[in-house]
Amino acid sequence: MTIEINEEYVQNNISTREVEVLHLISLGYSNREIADTLFISRLTVETHRRNMVKKMGFKNAYQLVVWAFKERVFA
C-alpha cells in the first residue's frame, strides 16, 4: 500500500512513520492491524499514536484524524 504524504507536515510536525500510522488509524485499522501492516509491534503503534496526540496538543486520536484531514496531511 502506498500512502501519499504532504511533506510539509512530515518535516514540521510528525514523522513519516507517524503519518503512516495516522493514515491507517483514519482508515479504521486497529492497533494490531496497523502493527501487522507496518511490520512493527502493537506497543510501537500505541507509542506513535500517543506521541502524535501529545505533540499536536490533542486529547485523543479522533482529534488527530480530524486535524489530518482538515490540514490535508494525506496528499
Protein Blocks (a to p, Z undefined) as FASTA:
>chain_A
ZZdddfklmmmmmcfklmmmmmmmmnopafklmmmmnopafklmmmmmmmmmmmnopabf
klmmmmmmmnomaZZ
